[in-house]
Amino acid sequence: MKRKKALRKPAKKVKKKLTKSPMKRPKRRLTKKPVRKPTKKPAKKPMRKPTRKPKLERRIRREPEARKPKPIRYEARRPEIRVVEKRVSGKNDVYFNGRVVGEIKNPVEFVENLRKKRRMGLISQQMNVAYHPEFGEVRVNTSHGRTRRPLIIVENGKPKLTDKILKKLNKDEINWSYLTQHGIIEYLDAEEEENTYIALKPEDLGKEHTHLEIDPITILGTSAALIPYPEYNRGDRINYGAKMVGQAIGLMASNFPVRADTKFNILSYPQAPLVRTNISDILDEYPEGQNVVVAIMCHDGYNLNDATVINKSSVERGLFRSIYFRTYETIKKKYWGGQEDEIRVPEPGIKGYLGEEAYMDIGADGITNPETRVVSDSVLIGKVSPLRFLSAEDFAADIENRRETSVTVRYGEEGIVDDILISETVDSDQLIKVRIRDQRILEIGDKLASRHGQKGVISLLVPHEDMPFTAEGNVPDLIFNPHAIPSRMTIGQLLELLAGKMGALAGKSMDASAFNHVREDEIRKAMKSMGFRDDGKQVLYDGNKGTKYEVMIFTGLAYYMKLDHMVSDKIHARSRGPVTLLTKQPTEGRAKRGGLRLGEMEQQCLIGHGAVLTLKERFDSDKTMIPICTKCGLVAIRDIAKNKSYCAVCKDSEIVWVETSYAFKLTLDELKSMGIYPKLGTKEV
């Protein structure tokens, strides 16, 4: 019975604690305190006590058996994982053109619905959407400046662009817009492309693919697509090649004779490439180079380190000859007070008059005549302008109120006056443009490059009779260094040489488009069938000695480009010339007739060679004499009118002249502007 009482009491207490709320407890305690004395009340419920006892016993017995697999800990961890999953999937931010616009719970469905609506034409075709699960972000872009490319839509492993649609397209029954509007082809940007799985060819298609390439060459841009056999080259060489295609001198527009661009070059004898790509067929009207015969060999060390040896006779026959055009212009402006510029031959007495000889080539209208030979500083357009700041004395004579503002040829340039254009601006001011041309013949220092990023500077022009030759008498136009191939790994250039040789011998152009081109084994078979070696090697003879080379030389045809970096635009030297007003040091740049900077490294190089005396004339370009006060150590003042020097602080003190650079004097002035007292101590040496 004692055991029963012990069991009854805690059961009562547990029941009260679980069922009764804490807010009602104080009221019950107040009411039950006087009635607690009778202890017979719990005995009124005898049936409940034995019924609960076995339940408690069962729970106690089952607990140790249930603890072995530890299900309580597993159940406690599982909801935590679910909460984390809900937190990530439930808070996916939506970005519209880079700005947060809201949150969504089902990003995959949201993105799929947007794409379906775009393909149905309910949303603009310019919209692109991408889901990034690692960031929990959906990005929608409609902004300008995105590079987008077309891809064929694939559903259940089958492309939507079928043969039936292609036949309609060939018959002009439908057009490109039809394909994009009916969800057959769509444009993707770089971000949405991350959510796709694209097949290169139709035979590669599987159920997991989302898109198919129209042609594998569309992976590349316009410039990179001009490179033959690009998949055989290293990636960086394709980038270099694409960049240098943009720098190549070619035929940039067919209407160049009537254009007035500031500066452009035109190749005199451009050629279509013998080894071409699909893009080359489209850009046939705008060639950018010439086909040259290349021999891969060394030539007395002159083609070391990417230097190139060129056949001089080929250059004389017009190889890579180009024409340089530059346009000069001026506007006849109108000013306040009824004053305006005048286009005429300036008269003597005008401020800045250049002399009679400078205006000899100018006509009566103030403009030079066509087909006139001009050099640096030659006057093209005679122009007289009113003074910028007029004083009371300047109104004395009309001629003195004018200044010379003629247009002259840039320093370092020359040519022939090609064309003259007289027109008007939007503000009804007279506009005059003069275009000059200059023939640029290939010379040592000019830059050439192949389409595979193999660039080089011309180091030697060899006469035709001194160049290596074959038994048939064929002479290469260009000698290329073999050491440039293994380090750069441009195997595509070797294939181009072989394909070009086969194309020249067979009299046809060769297709070398990316991923879809004439294979090497096909070229070798064709070469053998024509009676030539299949590896492109030939026996060459030394042009100087006439002896046969010990090894066979790999020769072929390659498409080379002349780049815009010509030595005639860059060569520069000067002895004396203009200086800047602030530092009194020589100006910088070829156009400003600037000096050649000799820096710290060049100084150390001259010291290392023992040529120390050369530094004396190099490091005193801004040499000056400054007056120093011996008492206070500040820079004194030089009064030119009174021809005396004095100190502004000490008034009467001894002044000494010190030889130093003008840049040091500027440094002292800057220190004084910051409130620092730069006291100089002087002594005779």
Disulfide bonds with the S-S distance in Angstrom:
none
